[in-house]
Amino acid sequence: MSIRMSAAGALALGAIVAGSVLTGFVCAASAAPSDEAQIQTLEKQFAAAVQAKDPAKIMAVYAPEGLFVFDLVPPRQYVGQAAYKKDWENVFAGTVGPVKFGVADLAVTVVGPVAYGHSIQTIGWTGKNGKATSIVVRVTDVYRKMGGKWRIVQEHVSVPVDLDTGKPDMMSKP
């Protein structure tokens, strides 16, 4: 038995097949995590690395070249991965036991291969002197998509300061 199709029928069938193929491509593309979701995952990796007290894993979220950080502790700025990794090593060297860390209120805006975001981060630890310390910091990050992966290229960590006393508000609340 032979099946014959008119030109109009063949054209309609071709349009259905092409539409199905294109729909499949669009669904596959939309199944990939959004840039915002990828950055949220990056921040979760950062939090897990801090809790693990693992400077190498912490540095994996930062750009391998061109990193610039204003951190909470001196010096005024850290330029490059080696300098910032040393900062984290010093932080962990002064602690005993686990470090508690959390990221809240993360807001991210993506503009092509660059994004910026801000969050509130809480860190708690026990120093070698046995004193428990917790601080709440404000963090602003600039991200860049490099080789298909988002990395932090600039970071600014701060706490509010009471101008009357000159003292930092280490547990700042909204």
N, C-alpha and C positions, 0 to 999 in steps of 0.2 A: 504494500500500500504506500502510496506516495502522498506526502503532505505538501500542498502548495500554499504559498502565502503571497498575498498581494504586496505591492510595493509599500502601500500605506501600513499594512500589518507588520511588515519587516521593519519599517521605520519606527513604529510604535514599540515593537519588541526591543529594538536597539536602544531606544530612549529609556525603557524600563531597566534594561541591563546596565546602561551607563549610569542611570540615577542610583541604582543599587550599589554599584561600585563606588561612586562618589560619596554616597551616604556612609558606606563602610569606612572610607578614608576619613571623613569628618568625624565619625564616632571614634575611630582609633586615635585621631589627633586630640579630640576633647577628653579622651580617657587619661591622657598624660596629666600629671599634677600641674596645677597652675604655678606661675612664678611665685605668687604669694604663698602657696602651700609649700613650695620648695624652700622658701626662706623660713617659714615656720618650722619646717623639719630641720633646717640648719640650726636654728636657735635651740631646738630640742636636743640636737647632738651636742651643742655647746654646753647646755645645762648638764647633760649626762657626763660629759668629760670633766666638768668642774667637780661634780659629785664624786667621780672616780679619782679625782686628784691627779689627772693625767695631762701634763702640759703638752705632750705631743698631739694628743687628740684634740685638745683645745685649739692648738695652732692650725689644725686641719680645716677649721672654719674660716680662717683668715687667708687673705691673698698672699701667695708666696713672695711676691715682689711689690714694693710700693706701699706697704702697710704704714699707717700713721695713727697713733692712739694717744689721746689725752686720758690717762687713767686717774683713779682717785688718789693714788699714792705717788710721792715724788719718784723720779724727777718730773718736770713739767710735761714732758712728752716722750713717747717711745717711737722710734723710727725703725721699722723693719721687724721681721719675725724674730730674729735672735734676741733683740732687746726686750720684746714683749714676752717671749717665752721665759726669759730670765726673771721677769717680774712675777709670772705665775709660779715659777720654781721657788722663788723667795716667799711667796704667800704660803705655799704648801709646806715649806720647811719650818714655818712658824706655827704649824697646827699639829694637834694630836687628835686621833680619832676621825670620825666622818666630817665631811663638809656638807651642809645643807644649802641648796641653791634652787631658786625658782625664777621664772620669767613670767611676768603678768602684763596685761594691757598692751600686748604687742600690736602695733599698727604699722602696716607696710604699704608703701606706694611704689609701684613699678613703672618706670618710664624707659621702655626699650631694654637695653642691656645694663641699665643702672637702676638702682632702687634705693630708697631711704626709709628708715623706720625708727621708731622709738618704743621703749618699753620701760617698765619698772622691774628691777631685779633685786632680789633679796638673797643675801648670803649670810650664813651663820657657821661658826666654828668655835673650837676650844683651842686657846693658845697653849703653848708649852708651859706657861705659868699656871695653867688650870682655869683661867678666866674665860668664860663663854662670852662671845661677842656676836652681835647681829647688826647688819646694816642694810638699809634700803637705799638703792642708788637709782638715778635717772640715767638711761643710756640712749644715745642717739647713734645709729649706725648708717653708714653708706655701704651699699653692696654693689658688686659688679659681677656680671655673668661672664665667666672665663672658661673656655673650653667646655661649654655646656653646663657648668656648675656655678652656683652662686657662692661668692666669697665676700667676707667683710674686708673693705679696703681702708675705711676710716671709722674710728670709734671715739666717742666722747662720753666719759663717765663722770657724773657729778652728784653732789648733794646740795640742798639749799643751805644757805648760811644766814643766821640771825644777824642782821646788821647792827643791832644794838649791842650785842655781846661779842660779835666776831666768831661765835662758835658754830660749828656745823650741826645741822639737824640730821643725825645719822639714822633716824627712824621716821623720816618724813612721811606725812600722810597728805592725802589730797586736800 
